[in-house]
Amino acid sequence: MSQSKEKLVQSFEELFSIEKKAHDYYQELLLEKETAHEKEVIQGIHDDEERHMKIVQDILEIIKEVK
């Protein structure tokens, strides 16, 4: 793997880690909130983080497949 490709993979792996931490944070926050409105808002953000993680994973797979 070329050095620039390695750096790109590393950057996206770091991005995935950040998205995962945000996802986990909002998941914990869901357990703490009491009102339906709070939970609805937090659930929406949590779901966004899941989508972000999937996008980053997809991009990583594409990068790793490129020769």
C-alpha positions as CSV (number, residue, x, y, z in Angstrom):
1,M,0.0,0.0,0.0
2,S,1.4,3.4,-0.9
3,Q,2.2,5.9,1.8
4,S,-0.5,8.3,0.7
5,K,-3.1,5.5,0.7
6,E,-2.0,4.4,4.1
7,K,-2.5,8.0,5.4
8,L,-5.9,8.1,3.8
9,V,-6.9,4.8,5.4
10,Q,-5.6,6.0,8.7
11,S,-7.5,9.3,8.5
12,F,-10.8,7.4,7.7
13,E,-10.1,4.9,10.5
14,E,-9.7,7.9,12.9
15,L,-12.9,9.4,11.5
16,F,-14.7,6.2,12.2
17,S,-13.4,6.2,15.7
18,I,-14.8,9.7,16.3
19,E,-18.2,8.8,14.8
20,K,-18.3,5.7,17.0
21,K,-17.5,7.7,20.1
22,A,-20.3,10.2,19.2
23,H,-22.7,7.3,18.6
24,D,-21.9,5.7,21.9
25,Y,-22.2,9.0,23.7
26,Y,-25.7,9.6,22.3
27,Q,-26.6,6.0,23.1
28,E,-25.7,6.6,26.8
29,L,-27.5,9.9,26.7
30,L,-30.7,8.2,25.6
31,L,-30.7,6.2,28.8
32,E,-30.5,9.4,30.9
33,K,-33.3,11.5,29.2
34,E,-36.8,11.3,30.5
35,T,-39.1,13.2,28.2
36,A,-40.3,11.8,24.9
37,H,-39.1,14.9,23.1
38,E,-35.6,14.7,24.5
39,K,-35.4,11.0,23.5
40,E,-36.7,11.7,20.0
41,V,-34.1,14.4,19.4
42,I,-31.3,12.3,20.8
43,Q,-32.4,9.2,18.9
44,G,-32.3,11.2,15.7
45,I,-28.7,12.3,16.4
46,H,-27.8,8.8,17.4
47,D,-29.3,7.4,14.1
48,D,-27.3,10.1,12.2
49,E,-24.1,8.8,13.8
50,E,-24.9,5.3,12.8
51,R,-25.3,6.4,9.2
52,H,-22.0,8.3,9.4
53,M,-20.3,5.2,10.6
54,K,-21.7,3.2,7.7
55,I,-20.6,5.8,5.2
56,V,-17.1,5.9,6.6
57,Q,-16.9,2.1,6.5
58,D,-18.1,2.1,2.9
59,I,-15.4,4.6,1.9
60,L,-12.8,2.6,3.7
61,E,-13.7,-0.5,1.8
62,I,-13.5,1.4,-1.5
63,I,-10.1,2.9,-0.6
64,K,-8.7,-0.5,0.4
65,E,-9.9,-2.1,-2.8
66,V,-8.2,0.5,-5.0
67,K,-4.8,-0.5,-6.2
